[in-house]
């Protein structure tokens, strides 16, 4: 079985002068974050965090300010050292790597994009992008060729010889992404890269990043405090609070099956129209026979159709919709009542 590109196992991070004592008290004594702070003057930044990311997928970690999400992502490339736990990159324990091996890992395997991208003002755009290649010792010609390809990926060809102050905020952020991509890393770590931008530019960059991700198949951990952004970008989402990963799942699972009141409050204002799918709200096809009704002329939709698509079909047709699976077999039936329950956030008794 192939190892996950990124896997964290029971990672803890405790800040303070007595981190091991505080950790023991939290693990064995069950002390809360507030109690650890009071008794040891220590802060639990991350508490028993475990997750893995599939190859080529985008894993979003979201939470309010101070929830620990930025602290957590900095453990993946060991910008922060965990107090306890394991961090595996392609099955290799990062904590066992020497300083030299760690520098190589950061230079070749892991790219990182921060909210503040810190472009060097005295360098042109192309030279900013080429900086990690300079560190790796590549010759000037190779650096420039690779940097120009990276700029083309983020649609900044023609801006190579400009300086940072001559670019808009969105363009500067693209330069930062190109710089991270230039070394062709397997993994991208993105810490709220678009959060300081205007909404329209932010959405444009989200679209650009989704396109880029599909084209390059980079495995990505994306930090955000915006649930709309996480749902739009992420294949899977983790909700974080007080250093704890409260819930991890697909966007649909997070929205339709919140683990607790905290997550429910987060998702309360999110539209379900493009997040809830036919397979979640349909009744089994066989069960419809008990209720009667001829389905031979009923419209059909795939079980992956979202509420938005199902509603479009429902308004053009009277009666239920027959749902088919990937093999085109009839597996379910959706009525108008089912659609309304899906929008509302519930499913009928006996539904999947």
C-alpha positions in Angstrom: 0.0 0.0 0.0 1.4 3.4 -1.0 2.0 5.8 1.8 0.1 9.1 2.0 2.1 12.1 0.9 1.2 13.7 4.2 0.3 12.0 7.5 0.2 13.4 11.0 -0.3 11.1 13.9 -1.3 12.3 17.4 0.6 15.6 17.1 0.7 17.9 20.1 2.4 21.3 20.4 2.7 22.9 23.8 4.3 26.4 24.1 5.9 27.4 27.4 8.8 26.7 29.8 7.4 23.4 31.0 6.0 21.8 27.9 6.5 18.1 28.8 4.9 18.5 32.2 2.0 20.3 30.7 1.7 17.6 28.0 1.6 14.9 30.6 -1.0 16.7 32.6 -3.2 17.2 29.5 -2.8 13.6 28.3 -3.0 11.7 31.5 -4.7 14.1 33.8 -7.3 15.3 31.3 -6.6 19.0 32.0 -8.2 21.4 29.6 -6.3 24.1 27.6 -7.4 26.7 30.2 -6.3 24.5 33.1 -2.9 23.8 31.5 -2.4 27.6 31.1 -3.4 28.3 34.7 -1.3 25.5 36.3 1.8 25.5 34.1 1.8 28.8 32.2 1.8 26.8 29.0 -0.3 27.1 25.9 -1.6 24.1 24.0 -1.3 25.1 20.4 -2.2 21.7 18.8 -3.9 18.9 20.6 -3.7 15.2 19.4 -4.1 16.1 15.7 -4.2 13.2 13.2 -5.0 13.4 9.5 -3.7 12.2 6.2 -3.9 13.8 2.7 -4.4 11.7 -0.5 -2.1 12.3 -3.5 -3.1 15.3 -5.6 -5.9 16.4 -3.2 -6.5 19.7 -1.4 -7.0 19.3 2.3 -8.4 22.5 3.9 -7.9 23.3 7.6 -10.2 26.0 8.8 -11.1 27.7 12.1 -11.2 31.1 13.8 -8.2 33.1 14.6 -6.2 31.4 17.4 -7.7 28.0 16.7 -4.2 26.5 15.9 -4.5 26.0 12.2 -1.4 28.0 11.2 0.6 26.4 14.0 -0.5 22.9 12.8 0.6 23.5 9.2 4.0 24.7 10.2 4.7 21.2 11.7 4.5 19.5 8.3 7.8 21.0 7.1 9.2 21.3 10.7 9.2 25.1 10.9 7.8 24.2 14.3 8.9 21.1 16.3 6.0 19.1 17.8 6.1 18.4 21.5 4.8 14.9 20.7 3.6 12.8 17.8 4.7 11.7 14.3 4.9 13.6 11.0 5.3 11.5 7.9 6.0 12.7 4.3 5.6 9.9 1.8 6.0 7.4 4.7 9.2 8.9 6.0 9.4 10.3 9.5 10.3 14.0 9.2 11.4 14.2 12.8 14.2 11.8 12.2 15.7 13.9 9.4 19.0 15.7 9.9 19.2 19.5 9.3 20.7 18.9 5.9 18.0 16.4 5.0 15.3 18.8 6.3 16.7 21.7 4.2 16.6 19.4 1.1 13.0 18.4 1.9 11.9 22.0 2.1 13.8 23.0 -1.0 12.7 20.1 -3.3 9.6 18.5 -1.9 7.5 21.1 -0.1 6.6 24.6 -1.2 4.9 27.1 1.1 2.8 30.2 0.4 2.1 32.6 3.2 -0.5 35.4 3.5 2.4 37.9 3.5 4.5 36.6 0.6 7.4 39.0 1.3 8.6 39.6 -2.3 12.0 41.2 -2.4 11.6 44.8 -3.6 15.0 45.0 -5.3 14.4 41.9 -7.4 12.2 41.7 -10.5 9.3 39.4 -10.7 11.2 36.7 -12.5 14.1 36.9 -10.1 11.8 36.6 -7.1 10.3 33.5 -8.6 13.8 32.1 -9.3 15.0 32.7 -5.7 14.6 29.1 -4.5 16.4 27.9 -7.6 19.2 30.2 -6.8 19.4 28.7 -3.4 19.6 25.2 -5.0 22.6 26.3 -7.1 21.1 26.3 -10.6 22.7 28.4 -13.3 21.1 31.7 -14.3 19.8 30.4 -17.6 18.1 27.4 -16.1 16.7 29.5 -13.2 15.2 32.0 -15.7 13.6 29.3 -17.9 12.0 27.5 -14.9 10.8 30.8 -13.4 9.3 31.9 -16.7 7.4 28.5 -17.0 6.1 29.0 -13.4 4.9 32.5 -14.2 3.1 31.2 -17.3 1.3 28.7 -15.1 -0.1 31.5 -13.0 -0.8 33.6 -16.1 1.8 36.3 -15.5 3.8 36.0 -18.7 4.9 39.4 -19.8 5.4 40.7 -16.2 8.9 39.1 -15.7 10.8 42.4 -15.6 8.4 44.4 -13.3 9.0 45.0 -9.6 6.7 44.0 -6.7 5.5 47.6 -6.1 4.3 47.8 -9.7 1.9 44.8 -9.3 -1.5 44.6 -7.7 -2.0 42.6 -4.5 -3.6 39.7 -6.5 -0.7 39.7 -8.9 1.8 39.7 -6.1 0.1 36.7 -4.6 0.4 34.9 -8.0 4.1 35.6 -7.9 4.3 34.0 -4.5 2.5 31.0 -5.8 4.8 30.8 -8.9 7.8 31.0 -6.5 6.5 28.0 -4.6 5.8 26.1 -7.8 9.2 26.9 -9.4 11.0 24.1 -7.5 8.2 21.7 -8.7 7.5 20.4 -5.1 5.3 17.4 -4.5 3.5 19.2 -1.7 2.1 22.8 -1.3 1.4 24.3 2.1 -0.8 27.4 1.8 -1.4 29.6 4.9 -4.4 31.9 4.2 -2.8 33.0 0.9 -5.8 35.0 -0.3 -7.4 36.3 2.9 -6.0 39.9 2.6 -7.4 40.4 -0.9 -10.6 42.0 -2.1 -13.5 39.5 -2.6 -13.6 39.6 -6.4 -9.8 39.2 -6.7 -9.9 36.5 -4.0 -12.5 34.5 -6.0 -10.5 34.9 -9.2 -7.4 33.5 -7.5 -9.4 30.7 -6.0 -10.5 29.8 -9.6 -6.9 30.1 -10.7 -5.7 27.8 -7.9 -8.3 25.2 -8.6 -7.3 25.2 -12.3 -3.6 25.0 -11.3 -4.2 22.2 -8.8 -6.1 20.1 -11.4 -3.3 20.7 -13.9 -0.3 19.9 -11.7 -1.8 17.4 -9.2 0.0 18.9 -6.2 -0.9 17.5 -2.8 -2.0 20.6 -0.8 -2.8 21.7 2.7 -4.7 24.9 2.5 -5.3 27.0 5.7 -8.3 29.4 5.8 -10.7 31.0 8.2 -13.4 31.2 5.5 -15.7 28.2 5.2 -17.0 29.3 1.8 -13.4 29.2 0.5 -12.7 25.8 2.2 -15.9 24.3 0.6 -15.0 25.8 -2.8 -11.4 24.6 -2.8 -11.1 21.5 -0.6 -11.7 17.9 -1.4 -11.7 17.4 2.4 -12.0 19.8 5.3 -11.0 19.8 8.9 -12.6 22.2 11.4 -10.3 23.3 14.2 -11.1 24.8 17.6 -8.7 25.4 20.5 -6.0 23.3 18.9 -8.4 20.3 18.3 -9.5 19.0 15.0 -13.2 18.9 15.8 -14.4 17.3 12.6 -12.8 16.1 9.3 -14.8 15.1 6.2 -15.9 16.0 2.7 -17.6 19.4 2.2 -21.0 17.5 2.0 -20.3 15.7 5.3 -19.3 18.8 7.1 -22.4 20.7 6.0 -25.0 17.9 6.3 -23.7 16.1 9.3 -21.9 18.6 11.7 -20.2 16.8 14.6 -21.3 19.3 17.2 -22.9 22.7 17.8 -19.6 24.5 17.0 -19.5 23.0 13.5 -23.3 23.5 13.1 -22.8 27.2 13.8 -20.1 27.4 11.2 -22.2 25.8 8.4 -25.5 27.4 9.3 -25.3 30.0 6.6 -23.9 27.8 3.8 -26.1 27.1 0.8 -26.6 23.3 0.3 -27.5 23.5 -3.3 -24.1 22.5 -4.6 -23.0 20.4 -1.6 -25.8 17.9 -1.1 -26.1 15.1 -3.7 -28.8 12.7 -4.8 -27.3 9.7 -3.0 -27.8 11.5 0.3 -31.5 12.3 0.0 -33.0 9.5 -2.2 -35.2 6.7 -1.1 -34.2 3.2 -2.3 -35.7 2.4 -5.7 -37.2 -0.8 -4.4 -39.0 0.9 -1.6 -41.0 3.1 -4.0 -43.0 0.1 -5.2 -44.6 0.0 -1.8 -45.9 3.6 -2.3 -47.2 2.9 -5.8 -46.8 5.0 -8.9 -45.5 4.4 -12.4 -41.9 5.5 -12.9 -41.5 4.5 -16.5 -41.8 8.1 -17.7 -40.0 9.7 -14.8 -36.8 11.8 -15.5 -33.5 10.2 -14.4 -30.4 11.8 -12.9 -27.1 10.4 -11.7 -26.6 9.8 -7.9 -23.8 12.4 -8.1 -26.2 15.2 -9.1 -26.4 18.1 -6.7 -29.5 19.7 -5.3 -29.2 22.6 -7.8 -29.3 20.2 -10.7 -32.1 18.2 -9.2 -34.3 21.3 -8.6 -33.8 22.3 -12.3 -35.2 18.9 -13.3 -38.0 19.0 -10.8 -39.3 22.4 -11.9 -39.6 21.1 -15.5 -41.3 17.8 -14.6 -44.1 16.7 -12.4 -43.6 13.7 -10.1 -40.5 12.0 -8.7 -37.0 11.7 -10.2 -35.3 8.3 -10.7 -31.7 8.1 -9.6 -29.1 5.9 -11.4 -25.6 4.9 -10.2 -22.4 4.8 -12.3 -23.5 1.5 -13.9 -26.8 3.2 -14.9 -28.8 0.9 -12.6 -31.9 2.4 -10.9 -30.9 2.9 -7.3 -33.2 5.6 -5.9 -36.2 7.9 -6.1 -36.4 11.6 -5.1 -39.7 13.4 -4.6 -40.4 17.0 -4.1 -40.5 16.5 -0.4 -37.1 14.9 -0.4 -35.7 18.0 -2.2 -37.2 20.3 0.3 -35.8 18.3 3.2 -32.4 18.4 1.5 -32.5 22.1 1.2 -33.6 22.3 4.8 -30.8 20.1 6.0 -32.6 16.8 6.8 -33.5 13.5 5.2 -36.7 11.6 5.4 -37.0 8.5 7.6 -35.6 5.5 5.7 -33.4 7.7 3.4 -29.7 7.2 3.1 
